[in-house]
Amino acid sequence: MTNTKTPSARRFTNKRVFVSGGSQGIGEAISLAFAREGARVAINGRKKDKLDDLLPRLPKVTAGPHIECVGDVSDEQSVIDAIDKAFQEFGGLDVLICNAGIQIQSPSESISLADFGKVLSVNVTGVMLCVREVLRHWVKDGTKGSIVINSSVHQIIPKPGFLGYSASKGAIGNMVRTWALEYASRNIRVNAVSPGAIVTPMNDAWVKDPEKYKAISEHIPMRRPGESSEIAEPTLFLASDQASYITGQTLFIDGGMTLYADFEKNRTS
């Protein structure tokens, strides 16, 4: 049920947006949605071929061409270079979307330090680096900006076998609140979206397995996984002036997963 509607209003005409992990899945949907609403988009990702594929598919906007910012968010210099390129090419940024993320499965008793660290380096350090670099510019220039970070329902729901992922998303919740409070007086807003089970390439292990797909769908109160477009639209809302008085919040977009789904049928007196 991909959303193909033409927006009734182009909320982001002449706005400049940076999307980390912007070349596939939820990031691709977010990049396309911003461009449809008039924004000039800098798409970031590690794989240039994926960026090359997406770039010509972004709708043209009057503000100028969209750009690629190839780089790994877990590498400090790579982030510095990518953000600097966006500021130089666009003359500034109005919105930062931190979407890049990974997960590695392992029983907690045998998880390697390398795997645990790799997940945190992308999901936590990578977010910190992107936000830090954008804030440096915004504070210096006095920019009124908006940041939206892609978290997960596992910000509050445990995910056994994915300790690094659970830890990283739990951290995001408090990072969002910390930044929001620290920069509210500067008119910089920071919020998060927390998707539930979404059809994306990162979830191919269950998306492409009919039995697993059915089992996961039955566990969701709305009885289906979400689509990337269903994360993109709320992300745009939080980034827009329509949400001008919202900061430090996490919006769970999960078909009801965080409603204690196992208690859908009353099991208590």
C-alpha positions in Angstrom: 0.0 0.0 0.0 2.7 2.4 -1.0 1.5 6.0 -0.8 1.6 7.6 -4.3 -0.6 10.6 -3.5 0.5 14.0 -4.7 0.8 16.2 -1.6 -1.9 18.9 -1.3 0.8 21.4 -0.2 4.5 21.5 -0.9 5.6 22.1 2.7 9.3 22.0 1.9 9.6 24.2 -1.2 13.2 25.7 -1.2 14.1 23.7 2.0 17.3 21.8 2.1 17.4 18.3 3.6 20.1 15.8 4.5 19.0 12.1 4.8 21.5 9.6 6.1 20.9 6.0 4.9 18.8 7.6 2.3 19.2 5.3 -0.6 17.0 2.3 0.2 14.0 1.2 2.3 12.6 3.8 4.7 15.4 6.2 3.8 14.6 6.0 0.1 10.9 6.6 0.8 11.8 9.7 3.0 14.1 11.1 0.3 11.5 10.7 -2.4 8.8 12.2 -0.1 10.9 15.3 0.7 11.6 15.9 -3.0 8.0 15.5 -3.9 7.2 18.3 -1.5 9.8 20.7 -3.0 12.9 20.1 -0.9 16.4 19.9 -2.3 17.8 16.6 -0.9 21.3 15.4 -0.1 21.1 11.6 0.1 23.8 9.8 2.1 24.8 6.2 2.0 27.9 3.9 1.9 27.1 2.4 -1.5 27.5 4.8 -4.4 25.7 2.5 -6.9 22.5 2.7 -4.8 22.8 6.5 -4.6 23.4 6.6 -8.3 20.2 4.6 -8.8 18.0 6.8 -6.6 19.3 10.3 -7.5 17.7 10.5 -11.0 14.4 9.2 -9.6 14.1 12.1 -7.1 11.6 14.7 -8.5 13.2 17.8 -9.8 12.7 20.9 -7.6 13.0 24.6 -8.3 15.7 25.1 -5.7 18.3 23.2 -7.7 19.7 19.7 -8.2 19.7 17.0 -5.5 23.1 15.6 -4.5 24.8 12.5 -3.3 27.0 12.4 -0.2 28.7 9.1 -0.2 30.0 8.0 3.2 29.9 5.8 6.3 28.2 7.4 9.3 30.3 5.4 11.7 33.4 7.1 10.4 34.0 10.6 11.8 35.8 12.1 8.9 33.3 10.7 6.4 30.5 12.4 8.3 32.3 15.7 8.5 33.0 15.5 4.7 29.4 14.6 3.8 27.8 17.3 6.0 30.2 19.9 4.8 29.5 19.0 1.2 25.8 19.4 1.7 26.3 22.8 3.4 28.6 24.0 0.7 26.5 22.8 -2.2 23.2 23.9 -0.8 24.4 27.0 1.1 22.9 25.5 4.3 20.5 22.9 5.6 17.1 23.2 7.2 16.4 19.5 8.1 18.5 16.6 9.1 17.1 13.1 8.9 19.2 10.4 10.7 18.0 7.1 9.1 21.1 4.9 8.8 21.0 1.8 10.9 22.0 -1.8 11.1 21.3 -4.9 13.3 23.3 -8.1 14.0 21.7 -11.2 15.5 23.5 -13.2 18.2 22.7 -14.9 21.5 23.8 -12.5 24.2 26.1 -15.1 25.8 28.1 -15.3 22.6 27.9 -11.9 21.1 31.3 -10.6 20.0 32.6 -7.3 21.1 33.2 -6.4 17.5 29.6 -7.0 16.5 28.2 -5.2 19.5 30.5 -2.3 18.8 29.7 -2.3 15.0 26.0 -1.8 15.7 26.5 1.0 18.2 29.0 2.7 15.9 26.3 3.1 13.2 23.1 3.4 15.3 24.4 5.6 18.1 27.8 7.1 17.2 26.7 7.6 13.6 23.6 9.6 14.8 25.7 11.6 17.2 28.2 12.5 14.5 25.6 13.7 12.0 23.7 15.7 14.6 26.9 17.2 16.0 28.1 18.4 12.6 24.8 19.9 11.7 24.5 21.6 15.1 27.9 23.1 14.7 26.7 24.9 11.6 23.3 25.8 12.9 24.6 27.3 16.2 27.1 29.3 14.4 24.6 30.6 11.8 21.7 31.0 14.1 19.6 28.6 12.0 16.2 27.4 13.0 16.3 23.7 12.1 14.6 20.4 12.6 16.1 17.0 13.2 14.2 13.7 13.0 15.9 10.4 14.0 14.7 7.0 12.9 14.6 4.8 16.0 12.5 1.6 16.5 9.8 0.1 18.7 12.8 -1.6 20.3 13.5 1.7 21.9 11.1 0.4 24.5 10.4 -3.2 23.6 13.2 -5.7 24.3 14.6 -7.6 21.3 16.2 -10.9 22.5 19.1 -12.0 20.4 19.7 -8.4 19.2 21.4 -6.8 22.2 23.3 -4.2 20.3 20.2 -3.1 18.4 18.1 -2.9 21.6 20.9 -1.0 23.3 21.3 1.4 20.4 17.6 2.2 20.1 17.2 2.7 23.8 20.0 5.2 23.7 18.4 7.1 20.9 15.4 7.9 23.1 17.4 9.8 25.7 19.7 11.4 23.1 16.6 12.9 21.4 15.3 14.3 24.7 18.8 15.6 25.6 19.3 17.5 22.3 15.7 18.7 22.3 16.2 20.3 25.8 19.7 21.6 25.1 18.7 23.4 21.9 15.0 24.3 22.3 15.9 27.9 23.1 17.8 28.2 19.8 14.6 27.1 17.9 16.2 23.7 16.9 13.7 20.9 17.3 14.7 17.2 17.7 12.3 14.3 17.5 12.2 10.6 16.6 10.0 8.2 14.7 10.0 4.6 15.9 8.8 2.1 13.3 7.5 -1.3 14.1 7.7 -4.2 11.6 8.2 -2.5 8.2 8.7 -4.1 4.7 12.3 -3.0 4.0 15.5 -4.7 2.6 16.9 -4.9 6.2 13.9 -7.2 7.1 14.2 -9.5 4.1 14.7 -12.5 6.4 11.0 -12.4 7.3 9.6 -10.4 4.5 10.6 -13.0 1.9 9.6 -16.0 4.1 5.9 -16.6 3.8 5.6 -18.4 7.2 7.6 -15.8 9.1 5.7 -13.0 7.3 2.4 -14.6 8.4 3.6 -15.1 12.0 4.7 -11.5 12.3 1.5 -10.1 10.7 -0.6 -12.1 13.2 1.4 -10.6 16.1 0.6 -7.0 15.0 -2.8 -5.7 16.2 -3.5 -4.3 12.7 -2.5 -7.7 11.3 0.0 -6.4 8.7 3.5 -5.0 8.6 3.9 -1.3 7.6 5.2 0.2 4.4 8.1 2.6 4.1 5.8 5.3 3.0 3.9 5.0 6.2 7.1 6.0 8.0 8.1 8.7 5.5 4.9 10.8 5.9 5.0 11.1 9.7 8.7 11.9 9.4 7.9 14.8 7.1 5.2 16.0 9.5 7.7 16.2 12.4 10.2 18.0 10.3 7.7 20.5 9.0 6.4 23.8 10.4 3.1 21.9 11.1 5.0 20.4 14.1 6.6 23.7 15.1 5.8 23.2 18.8 6.8 19.6 19.1 10.3 18.7 20.3 11.8 15.9 22.4 9.2 13.4 21.4 9.2 9.9 19.9 6.3 8.9 17.6 5.7 5.2 17.5 4.4 4.0 14.1 3.8 0.3 14.6 0.3 -0.9 13.9 -0.2 -1.2 17.6 2.9 -3.3 18.5 3.6 -1.2 21.5 0.1 -1.7 22.9 1.2 -5.0 24.7 -0.1 -7.0 21.7 -0.1 -10.3 23.6 -2.9 -8.8 25.8 -5.2 -8.1 22.9 -7.4 -10.9 24.4 -7.9 -10.2 28.1 -5.9 -12.6 30.2 -6.4 -11.0 33.6 -9.3 -10.8 35.9 
